[in-house]
Every structure is written in structure tokens, then in C-alpha cells.
Amino acid sequence: TANLLVEYYGYASEFTRAEVSVKIQKRFLLVIWNDVDIGYANNEWTATSYDLNGSFYKEFPISKSGYYRALITVKVYGRSGEVDTIEFTKEYDYR
């Protein structure tokens, strides 16, 4: 099992909601990344929060040892319609 925690902080005068999407991939032959079946449509987990400051936590099924990465996108929506998008990758070697 792989555990993922993403925290965010909003401005009270602007914040309306936060969304996160996560894909888990496993490395194959050093340069190829394959999506891991995590039980969601398109192998992508998504969640939404309306809390001003909050976090998203999820456990993902990792059944075999290997080198994995999480592709994470966080979108924070403002009252004026603006969207701040943050994309990052977290890699980990499970043995």
C-alpha cells in the first residue's frame, strides 16, 4: 500500500474549492512508465474539498515491489474564476 497526503492552504477572501487528481505509475525497463490499476476510471483518483485549509489523504494498492511514481495535480479555485494549478511528481522505490 502506498500512502499519499496532499495539503493546501487558501485565502479566505478568494478560495472556493480545491481539487486533487492522482495517477500512480510503475517504471518498466528504466524508461517506460505504466499506469497502475487503482480501481478508478482512467486509473485516476480525484477528490474535491470546500475547506479553506485542508488535506487529501488516500491509500493506493501497490501489490508488487518496484519503482513507482505519483503524478499529482492540485487545482485551487478562486471567487473571480481564477484557477491556480500545481503539478508535481513524487517517486518512491518499494522493496
C-alpha positions in Angstrom: 0.0 0.0 0.0 1.2 3.5 -0.9 0.0 6.4 1.2 -0.4 9.9 -0.2 -1.1 13.1 1.7 -1.5 16.5 -0.1 -2.1 19.6 2.0 -3.3 23.0 0.7 -4.0 26.5 2.1 -6.3 29.0 0.7 -7.0 32.7 1.1 -10.4 33.3 2.9 -11.2 36.3 0.6 -10.7 34.2 -2.6 -11.0 30.5 -2.0 -14.0 28.5 -3.3 -12.7 24.9 -3.6 -9.7 22.7 -4.1 -9.4 19.6 -6.3 -6.8 16.9 -6.5 -6.1 14.2 -9.1 -3.6 11.4 -8.8 -2.3 8.7 -11.1 0.1 6.0 -9.9 2.6 4.6 -12.4 5.2 1.8 -12.2 8.5 2.0 -14.0 9.3 -0.7 -16.5 12.7 -1.2 -18.2 14.1 2.0 -16.7 12.4 4.5 -19.0 8.8 3.3 -19.5 6.0 4.2 -17.1 2.8 2.2 -17.0 -0.4 3.2 -15.2 -1.3 1.1 -12.2 -4.8 -0.1 -11.9 -6.0 1.7 -8.7 -9.7 0.9 -9.2 -10.9 4.3 -10.6 -11.9 5.4 -14.0 -8.8 6.0 -16.2 -6.7 4.9 -13.2 -7.0 8.4 -11.8 -8.3 9.2 -8.3 -9.9 12.6 -7.9 -11.4 14.4 -4.9 -12.8 17.9 -4.1 -12.8 19.9 -0.8 -14.5 23.1 0.1 -12.5 23.6 3.3 -10.4 26.7 3.3 -7.3 24.9 4.6 -7.3 21.2 4.2 -5.7 18.0 3.0 -6.4 15.0 0.8 -5.3 11.5 2.0 -5.5 8.3 0.1 -4.1 4.8 0.3 -3.3 3.2 -3.1 -2.9 -0.5 -3.8 0.7 -1.4 -4.6 0.9 -5.1 -4.9 4.5 -5.7 -6.1 7.9 -4.2 -5.3 9.3 -1.8 -7.8 9.9 1.8 -8.6 6.6 3.9 -8.6 5.6 7.5 -9.0 2.5 9.5 -8.3 1.5 12.2 -10.8 -0.3 14.8 -8.7 -2.3 17.8 -9.8 -3.9 20.2 -7.4 -6.3 23.0 -8.5 -7.4 25.8 -6.2 -10.4 27.8 -7.5 -11.0 31.4 -6.6 -14.1 33.5 -6.4 -13.2 35.5 -9.5 -12.9 32.3 -11.6 -9.2 32.1 -11.5 -7.6 28.6 -11.1 -4.2 28.0 -9.6 -2.8 24.7 -10.9 0.1 22.9 -9.2 1.5 19.8 -10.7 4.2 17.7 -9.2 5.6 14.1 -9.2 6.6 12.0 -6.2 8.8 8.9 -6.8 9.4 6.0 -4.5 11.2 2.7 -4.6 9.2 0.0 -2.8 11.2 -3.1 -1.8 
